[in-house]
Amino acid sequence: MCGFTAYVGEDVATRVDEVRRMVGRLRHRGPDDAGSACSSSAALAHRRLSIIDVAGGRQPLANEDETIQLVCNGEIYNFRELRSRLARTHRFRTSSDSEVIVHLYEEMGPDCVRALDGMFAFVLIDGDRFLAARDALGIKPLYVGRKGSGTWFASELKALPPSCDEVFELPPGSRMTEAGTTRWFEPSWLEPPDPPGPDEVGPLRRALERAVDKRLMSEVPLGVFLSGGLDSSVIAALVRRRIDELHTFAVGIDGSPDLLAARAVARHLGTRHHEYVYTSEEARDVIASVIAHLESYDGALIESSVPCYFVSKLAAERVKVVLSGEGADEVFAGYRYFAAMTEPDALHRECARLLMGLHNMNLQRVDRMTMAHAIEGRVPFLDLEFVALGMKRDPSLKLTTADRPEKWMLRRAVSDLLPPEIVWRTKQEFAEGSGSSSALFDQGERSVSDADFARRGEAFPDDTPTTKTAFAYRRIFTEMFPGEARRR
């Protein structure tokens, strides 16, 4: 996991120092190493968190004659399979998983992204041509900025120059070249399945096991975020099959439901469990830091990011890679409001909508809070094979009924892994289960005066805050991210 910046365009020589300076703002994403490269048409800079080929995987990476240069953020889970095939005709310089992208590009051009199984964002330079791409669901971020005739790329918004005239996010499942932006991933599950897949949980279980197993590749210590809910507990149970001494991590306000449930799961699985109990004051004190890393003023996202911030900080003391349970609620209709839905096709389309929007919600939270503490977050439930299998199931079986709780399919598939009180524990939102929602409830009342709130329309005419807490978050965000294009 890493961070990078890149510039493509004219007057590269005058931009090299700026590219290197901007990547310095991403040191938290990659404190282990730094590298840069430039050509007549582009400049690249990289900060590295060393996970695979710790000693030799410095970026930018290059092909045999160094005519192609790459900076990448992410993990390519099928890199060994790809490398075995590519090594017949290409010479590899490193053992890094990212290097397969360089040689795949030599073989396939921009279509190389279709062969990658993983989470990634990258920029590749090939003479006067370039390729920027992002994984199918947007697990890894990639921002684009326009400034005159040049184009900037960065892993986070803060690493784009504030003077950019236009700033936008490269959409998930998209690739960008000098010819424009196109989608390379078109999900087959946007519409309800016709006919739906069979009502059997064995294939789901086996697909989830494969998804977890492939995400265990690491040359550094690995652990699991454990809230005590179904999703994180399932991941912990499946990882525990492969790792004898598994570290699990939980946080919350003293006495919060997540802490109590996580302890029970950790005891059942026999993990080395670690906790951090934070106070309401601590939760309020980290809000500015959370917004700085999160790069959003969305209230729900901020509040759910607070416990993620603390648990990432806790995990960083012992591991460099963590697995978490994001994605199950979207595939299996696990959120509370789904309980009011009675029409299967409408439920399916809502699940699909949430999956396609995860890059700006839960995935943004996981990426930014883990990277804030220089650890890598992996999300097995969002394995593309598993998502497709879950979304092809009969959506009527995802409806919540008197005798069928939310995520009924998933619960049945993993019922042998955990105690019944965990398998059938009802859904709690992350911020609620950890206690941070109540801790942050009065954030606005403490920091925003009645006079300032009365002038909120003048201060923020677009997307005007409707509560004092929202006003407080928005004010912090605006101070941290100057420049009209970045605010938009």
C-alpha positions in Angstrom: 0.0 0.0 0.0 1.4 3.3 -1.0 0.8 6.9 -2.2 1.9 8.6 -5.4 1.7 11.8 -7.4 2.2 12.2 -11.2 2.3 14.9 -13.7 1.7 14.5 -17.5 2.0 17.3 -19.9 4.3 20.1 -21.1 7.2 21.7 -19.2 7.9 18.6 -17.2 11.3 19.9 -16.1 9.6 22.7 -14.2 7.2 20.3 -12.5 9.6 17.7 -11.1 10.3 19.4 -7.8 6.6 20.1 -7.3 5.7 16.5 -8.0 8.2 15.4 -5.4 7.1 18.0 -2.9 3.4 17.1 -3.3 4.1 13.4 -2.7 5.6 14.5 0.7 2.1 15.2 1.8 1.4 11.4 1.5 4.3 10.2 3.7 1.7 8.7 6.0 0.7 6.3 3.2 4.2 5.2 2.7 6.8 5.9 5.4 9.2 3.1 4.4 10.7 4.4 1.2 10.5 7.1 -1.5 11.3 7.2 -5.2 10.8 9.3 -8.3 11.4 9.3 -12.0 10.8 11.6 -15.0 10.8 11.6 -18.8 10.2 14.3 -21.4 6.5 13.9 -21.0 5.9 13.0 -17.3 7.1 13.0 -13.7 6.3 10.4 -11.1 6.9 10.3 -7.3 6.0 7.5 -4.9 5.9 6.8 -1.1 6.1 3.2 -0.2 4.6 1.0 2.5 6.5 -2.2 2.1 4.3 -5.3 2.1 5.6 -7.6 -0.8 9.3 -7.7 -1.7 10.1 -5.5 1.3 13.7 -5.2 0.4 13.5 -4.8 -3.4 10.2 -3.4 -4.4 11.0 0.3 -4.7 8.9 2.4 -7.1 8.7 3.7 -9.7 8.9 0.3 -11.4 10.1 -0.1 -15.0 10.3 -2.6 -17.9 13.5 -4.0 -19.2 14.7 -1.0 -21.1 13.1 1.6 -18.8 10.9 3.0 -21.5 7.8 2.3 -19.3 7.5 3.6 -15.8 4.8 2.8 -13.2 3.7 4.0 -9.8 1.0 1.9 -8.1 -1.0 1.8 -4.9 -2.6 -1.5 -3.9 -2.2 -5.3 -4.1 -2.5 -7.6 -7.1 -3.7 -10.9 -5.6 -3.1 -13.0 -8.7 0.4 -11.6 -9.4 2.1 -15.0 -8.9 -0.1 -16.6 -11.6 0.5 -13.6 -13.9 4.2 -13.5 -13.2 4.6 -17.2 -14.0 3.1 -16.6 -17.4 4.9 -13.3 -18.2 8.3 -14.6 -17.0 8.5 -16.7 -20.1 9.1 -13.6 -22.3 9.9 -10.8 -19.8 12.7 -10.2 -17.3 11.5 -9.1 -13.9 13.6 -6.7 -11.8 11.8 -7.3 -8.5 9.5 -9.7 -6.7 6.9 -6.9 -6.3 3.3 -7.8 -7.1 2.9 -4.4 -8.9 5.6 -5.2 -11.4 3.3 -7.5 -13.3 1.3 -4.5 -14.4 4.3 -3.2 -16.4 4.8 -6.4 -18.4 1.1 -7.0 -18.8 0.8 -3.6 -20.4 3.6 -4.5 -22.8 1.5 -7.5 -23.8 -2.1 -6.1 -23.7 -1.9 -2.3 -23.7 -4.6 -0.5 -21.6 -6.6 -3.8 -21.5 -4.1 -5.1 -19.0 -6.4 -3.9 -16.2 -8.9 -6.6 -17.1 -6.4 -9.3 -16.1 -5.8 -7.9 -12.6 -7.4 -9.4 -9.6 -6.9 -7.0 -6.7 -7.3 -3.5 -5.4 -5.3 -0.9 -7.2 -4.8 2.6 -8.5 -1.8 3.3 -10.8 -0.3 5.6 -13.4 1.9 4.2 -16.1 4.0 6.2 -18.5 4.9 4.9 -22.0 6.8 7.6 -23.9 4.2 10.2 -24.8 1.3 7.9 -23.8 0.0 7.3 -20.3 -2.5 4.9 -18.6 -4.2 5.7 -15.3 -6.5 3.1 -13.8 -8.5 2.2 -10.8 -9.9 -1.1 -9.5 -13.4 -2.2 -10.2 -15.1 -1.0 -7.0 -12.7 1.9 -6.1 -11.1 0.3 -3.1 -8.0 2.4 -3.8 -8.4 6.1 -4.5 -7.2 8.2 -7.5 -7.7 11.9 -8.0 -7.1 13.9 -11.2 -6.4 17.6 -11.5 -6.2 19.9 -14.5 -3.8 22.8 -14.6 -3.3 24.5 -17.9 -2.3 21.9 -20.5 -1.1 19.5 -17.8 -2.8 16.7 -15.9 -2.0 15.8 -12.3 -2.7 12.5 -10.5 -2.6 11.8 -6.8 -3.7 9.1 -4.3 -5.3 11.8 -2.1 -6.9 15.2 -2.7 -4.3 17.0 -0.5 -1.5 16.0 -2.9 -2.9 17.8 -5.9 -1.8 21.5 -6.3 -4.4 23.9 -4.9 -4.1 25.9 -8.1 -5.7 23.2 -10.3 -8.5 24.6 -12.4 -10.5 21.3 -12.3 -10.4 18.4 -9.8 -12.2 15.1 -10.1 -12.1 11.5 -8.9 -11.3 8.9 -11.5 -14.4 6.6 -11.2 -14.0 3.1 -10.0 -13.6 0.5 -12.8 -12.3 3.2 -15.1 -9.1 3.9 -17.0 -7.8 7.1 -18.5 -5.4 7.7 -21.4 -4.4 10.7 -23.5 -7.5 9.8 -25.6 -9.9 10.2 -22.6 -11.6 8.2 -19.9 -13.5 4.9 -20.4 -14.9 2.2 -18.1 -13.2 -1.2 -18.2 -15.5 -2.8 -15.6 -19.2 -3.2 -16.2 -20.8 -5.3 -13.4 -23.2 -8.0 -14.5 -25.3 -7.6 -11.3 -26.8 -4.1 -11.6 -30.2 -5.5 -12.4 -32.0 -8.3 -10.6 -30.9 -11.8 -11.6 -33.1 -13.7 -14.2 -33.2 -16.4 -13.2 -31.7 -16.2 -9.7 -29.0 -18.5 -8.6 -29.8 -21.6 -6.4 -30.6 -21.2 -2.8 -27.5 -23.0 -1.5 -24.9 -21.6 0.8 -22.0 -23.9 0.1 -20.8 -22.0 -3.0 -21.0 -18.7 -1.0 -18.9 -20.2 1.8 -16.3 -21.6 -0.5 -16.0 -18.3 -2.5 -15.6 -16.4 0.8 -12.9 -18.7 1.9 -11.0 -18.2 -1.3 -11.5 -14.4 -1.0 -9.9 -14.5 2.5 -7.1 -16.8 1.6 -5.9 -14.7 -1.3 -5.8 -11.6 0.9 -3.4 -13.3 3.4 -0.4 -12.8 1.1 2.1 -10.7 3.0 5.7 -10.5 4.1 4.8 -8.5 7.2 2.5 -9.1 10.2 -1.2 -9.3 9.5 -4.3 -8.9 11.7 -8.1 -8.4 11.7 -10.3 -5.5 12.8 -12.9 -7.2 15.1 -16.0 -5.3 16.1 -17.8 -8.4 17.4 -20.5 -8.1 14.7 -21.1 -10.8 12.2 -19.0 -9.5 9.3 -15.7 -8.9 11.1 -16.2 -12.0 13.2 -16.6 -14.2 10.1 -13.4 -12.7 8.6 -11.5 -13.3 11.9 -12.7 -16.9 12.0 -11.6 -17.6 8.4 -8.2 -16.0 8.9 -7.7 -17.9 12.2 -7.8 -21.2 10.2 -4.6 -20.1 8.5 -2.8 -18.1 11.2 -2.0 -19.7 14.5 -1.2 -16.5 16.4 -3.8 -14.0 15.0 -3.9 -10.5 16.3 -7.4 -8.9 16.5 -8.2 -5.3 17.4 -11.3 -3.6 18.9 -12.1 -0.1 20.1 -14.9 1.7 21.7 -16.2 3.9 24.5 -16.1 2.1 27.9 -18.9 -0.5 28.0 -19.8 -0.2 24.4 -21.5 -3.2 22.7 -18.7 -3.7 20.2 -16.0 -4.1 22.9 -18.1 -6.7 24.8 -18.9 -8.7 21.7 -15.4 -8.6 20.3 -14.0 -10.0 23.5 -16.4 -13.0 23.3 -15.4 -13.7 19.7 -11.7 -13.4 20.4 -12.1 -15.9 23.3 -14.0 -18.3 21.1 -11.4 -18.1 18.3 -8.3 -18.0 20.6 -6.8 -14.8 19.1 -4.4 -12.4 20.6 -6.9 -9.7 21.2 -6.1 -6.0 21.8 -8.4 -3.2 22.9 -8.4 0.5 23.2 -11.0 2.3 25.2 -11.3 5.9 24.3 -13.2 8.7 25.9 -15.8 11.1 24.5 -13.2 13.9 24.8 -10.7 11.9 22.8 -13.3 11.3 20.1 -13.9 15.0 19.8 -10.2 15.8 19.8 -9.4 13.7 16.8 -12.2 15.1 14.6 -9.9 17.6 12.8 -7.3 14.8 12.1 -10.1 12.5 10.9 -11.4 15.2 8.4 -7.8 15.9 7.2 -7.2 12.3 6.3 -10.8 11.5 5.2 -11.1 14.5 2.9 -14.8 14.7 3.4 -17.3 16.7 5.5 -20.0 14.0 5.4 -21.2 13.7 9.0 -22.1 10.0 9.0 -18.8 9.2 7.3 -16.8 11.3 9.8 -18.5 9.7 12.8 -18.0 6.2 11.6 -14.4 7.1 10.8 -13.6 8.0 14.4 -13.6 4.4 15.7 -11.8 3.3 12.5 -9.1 5.9 13.3 -8.6 4.6 16.8 -8.6 0.9 15.8 -6.1 1.6 13.0 -3.8 3.4 15.4 -4.1 0.4 17.8 -3.4 -2.1 15.0 -0.4 -0.2 13.7 1.5 -1.0 16.9 1.7 -4.7 15.9 0.8 -5.3 12.2 1.1 -3.6 8.8 -1.9 -5.4 7.1 -5.5 -5.7 8.4 -8.6 -7.4 7.1 -12.0 -5.9 7.7 -15.6 -6.8 7.1 -16.8 -4.0 4.8 -19.1 -5.1 1.9 -21.3 -7.7 3.5 -24.1 -5.3 4.3 -24.2 -4.1 0.7 -24.2 -7.6 -0.9 -26.7 -9.1 1.6 -28.9 -6.1 2.5 -27.7 -5.8 6.0 -28.6 -2.2 6.9 -31.5 -1.4 9.1 -33.5 0.5 6.6 -33.7 -2.6 4.3 -36.1 -4.1 6.9 -38.8 -1.7 5.5 -38.4 -2.9 1.9 -40.8 -5.5 0.6 -40.1 -5.6 -3.1 -37.2 -7.9 -4.1 -36.2 -6.1 -7.3 -36.1 -2.7 -5.5 -34.0 -4.2 -2.8 -31.6 -5.7 -5.3 -31.2 -2.4 -7.1 -30.5 -0.6 -3.8 -27.8 -3.1 -2.9 -26.2 -2.5 -6.3 -26.4 1.3 -5.9 -24.7 1.0 -2.5 -21.9 -1.2 -3.9 -21.3 1.2 -6.7 -21.1 4.1 -4.2 -18.8 2.4 -1.6 -15.8 4.2 -2.9 -17.1 7.5 -1.5 -18.3 6.0 1.8 -17.1 2.9 3.7 -14.1 2.3 1.3 -13.0 5.9 1.7 -13.1 5.5 5.4 -11.1 2.3 5.5 -8.5 3.5 3.1 -7.9 6.9 4.7 -8.0 5.8 8.4 -5.7 2.8 7.8 -3.3 4.8 5.7 -3.3 7.6 8.2 -1.5 5.1 10.4 0.6 3.4 7.7 -1.2 0.1 7.6 -3.0 -1.6 4.7 -6.7 -2.5 4.8 -8.1 -5.4 2.8 -11.8 -6.2 2.3 -12.5 -9.9 1.4 -16.3 -9.4 1.2 -15.7 -7.2 -1.9 -13.8 -9.9 -3.8 -15.4 -9.7 -7.3 -16.2 -13.4 -7.5 -17.9 -13.3 -4.1 -19.8 -10.1 -4.9 -21.1 -11.6 -8.2 -22.1 -14.8 -6.6 -24.0 -13.0 -3.8 -25.7 -10.6 -6.1 -27.0 -13.5 -8.3 -28.9 -15.0 -5.4 -32.7 -14.6 -5.3 -33.2 -11.0 -3.8 -36.5 -12.2 -2.2 -34.3 -14.2 0.2 -32.6 -11.1 1.3 -35.8 -9.5 2.5 -36.1 -9.2 6.3 -39.1 -11.1 7.7 -40.3 -12.3 11.1 -38.4 -15.5 10.8 -35.6 -14.4 8.5 -33.2 -11.7 9.9 -31.0 -9.5 7.7 -28.1 -11.2 6.0 -29.9 -14.5 6.4 -27.9 -16.1 3.5 -24.6 -15.1 5.0 -25.5 -16.2 8.5 -26.5 -19.7 7.2 -23.2 -20.0 5.3 -21.0 -19.3 8.3 -23.2 -20.7 11.1 -20.6 -23.3 12.1 -17.8 -20.8 12.6 -19.1 -18.8 15.5 -21.3 -19.0 18.6 -25.0 -18.5 17.9 -25.1 -15.3 19.8 -22.7 -13.8 17.3 -24.1 -15.5 14.2 -27.5 -14.1 15.0 -26.4 -10.7 16.6 -28.5 -7.9 15.1 -26.9 -5.2 13.0 -25.3 -2.1 14.7 -23.7 0.7 12.8 -20.0 1.0 13.5 -20.2 4.4 15.1 -23.1 3.3 17.2 -21.7 0.0 18.3 -18.4 1.6 19.4 -20.2 4.5 21.1 -18.7 7.3 19.0 -22.1 8.6 17.8 -23.2 9.7 21.3 -19.7 11.0 22.0 -19.8 13.4 19.0 -23.5 14.4 19.3 -22.7 17.8 20.9 -19.7 18.6 18.7 -21.5 21.4 16.9 -23.1 22.8 20.1 -19.6 23.2 21.6 -17.9 24.8 18.6 -20.5 26.8 16.6 -22.2 29.9 17.8 -25.8 30.8 17.2 -24.6 33.9 15.2 -22.3 31.8 12.9 -25.0 29.2 12.3 -27.5 31.9 11.4 -25.1 32.9 8.6 -24.5 29.4 7.3 -26.1 30.2 3.9 -23.6 33.0 3.4 -20.7 30.9 4.5 -21.7 27.8 2.5 -24.2 28.6 -0.2 -23.8 25.2 -1.9 -24.8 22.1 0.1 -25.6 24.4 3.1 -25.2 22.6 6.5 -28.5 22.0 8.3 -27.1 21.3 11.8 -24.4 22.9 13.9 -22.4 19.6 13.9 -22.5 19.6 10.1 -21.5 23.3 10.1 -18.5 22.5 12.3 -17.4 19.6 10.1 -17.8 21.8 6.9 -15.8 24.7 8.4 -12.9 22.4 9.3 -12.9 20.8 5.9 -12.9 24.2 4.1 -10.0 25.5 6.1 -8.0 22.4 5.4 -8.7 22.2 1.6 -8.3 25.7 0.1 -8.8 26.1 -3.6 -12.2 26.3 -5.3 -11.7 23.2 -7.5 -10.7 21.0 -4.5 -13.7 22.2 -2.5 -16.0 21.3 -5.3 
